[in-house]
Amino acid sequence: MSIPPIDIGKLSEPATKLIEKISDAVEGIFRPYQIKRIAEAEAQADKIKAVSQVEITEIQYKAMRRFFAEEAKKQVNMDNITAKALPELNPDAKPEQMEDDWITNFFDKSRLISDDQMQTLWAKLLAGEANSPGRYSKRTVDLLASMDKSDAELFKNLCSFGWVIFGVVPIVFEPSDNIYTTRQINFDVLRHLDAIGFATFDGVGEYRKTTLPKSITVLYYGRLVELTFPQEANNDLAVGKVLLSKAGEQLAPLCGSQPCLGFMDYVINKWRSLGVTVNVVGGLPSI
């Protein structure tokens, strides 16, 4: 799906600056003459073949036409991702501070992405970097480039179990429990996400947050939960068998995950069984 043409004159200042910044780093984004150049090149190829200005075989001619078609498709992909990023910009975004090398690497990878859902994920990454330059590493961009649509869906499912405990932690106590398997999260999937670099999975042991104070506040999709431990200091908290990689942590807020029905109670009951006092702040209902 191609995004309709955008009137750059009606864009916000951050959006205009982002387009200008990208155009400086990667020639062609939203520049009308780019498509015109491609069309003229195709016409020239036809002319060369027609008037025999040079000797050209049928195979060479087809190769030229395929090249122009591929470049046009890449350009459409880049334009679409950029257009989708614009509404995600904050009023105080600073796209002019983005690194040219980061932008070049970003579009070198994303120009091959034509799936609408995956383009949306790339657009959120671009907007996030424009909002806060330096937020996303090159490693995160490269990891996203390695992700196909099925991997993205599995990662999204995993993130539906994500709590904010000094960073995003997908809490997976027992991969064979129904709460996980009904979301396509199981032992094999977790090993796969580990292998491709999104998470670290310990199939035998369990990760813990250590040296915790008497009480901490954690979140599950905006729901505040206060945890109180038996000791005054040096407490620890079981957080399951999975930790996100650094790149996984950066991608987690962008993947579009939703809370899992019943999971908040599932985790709270687990923590209470381990001697932790749990209070849902403000009495908000569990998800």
VENPETA-V806315 format. One record per backbone hydrogen bond with DSSP energy under -1.0 kcal/mol. NH is the residue of the N-H (numbers start at 1). CO is the residue of the C=O. Records with the same first field share a line. If there is no record, write none. Layout:
NH->CO / CO
This chain:
8->6
10->7
11->8
16->12
17->13
18->14
19->15
20->16
21->17
22->18
23->19
24->20
25->21
26->22
29->26
31->28
34->31
36->32
37->33
38->34
39->35
40->36
41->37
42->38
43->39
44->40
45->41
46->42
47->43
48->44
49->45
50->46
51->47
52->48
61->57
62->58
63->59
64->60
65->61
66->62
67->63
68->64
69->65
70->66
71->67
72->68
73->69
74->70
75->71
76->72
77->73
78->74
79->75
80->76
81->77
82->78
83->79
84->80
85->81
86->82
88->85
89->86
93->90
94->130
97->94
98->95
103->99
104->100
105->101
106->102
107->103
108->104
109->105
110->106
111->107
113->110
119->115
120->116
121->117
122->118
123->119
124->120
125->121
126->122
127->123
128->124
129->125
130->126
131->127
132->128
135->132
141->137
142->138
143->139
144->140
145->141
146->142
147->144
152->148
153->149
154->150
155->151
156->152
157->153
158->154
159->155
161->158
162->159
163->169
164->219
165->167
169->163
171->161
177->174
180->177
181->177
182->178
183->180
184->181
185->180
190->186
191->187
192->188
193->189
194->190
195->191
196->192
197->194
198->193
199->193
200->243
202->241
207->240
209->237
212->235
216->227
218->225
219->164
220->223
223->220
225->218
226->279
227->216
228->277
229->214
235->212
237->209
239->207
241->172
243->200
245->198
249->245
250->246
251->247
252->248
254->251
262->287
263->260
266->262
267->263
268->264
269->265
270->266
271->267
272->268
273->269
275->272
276->271
277->228
279->226
281->224
283->280
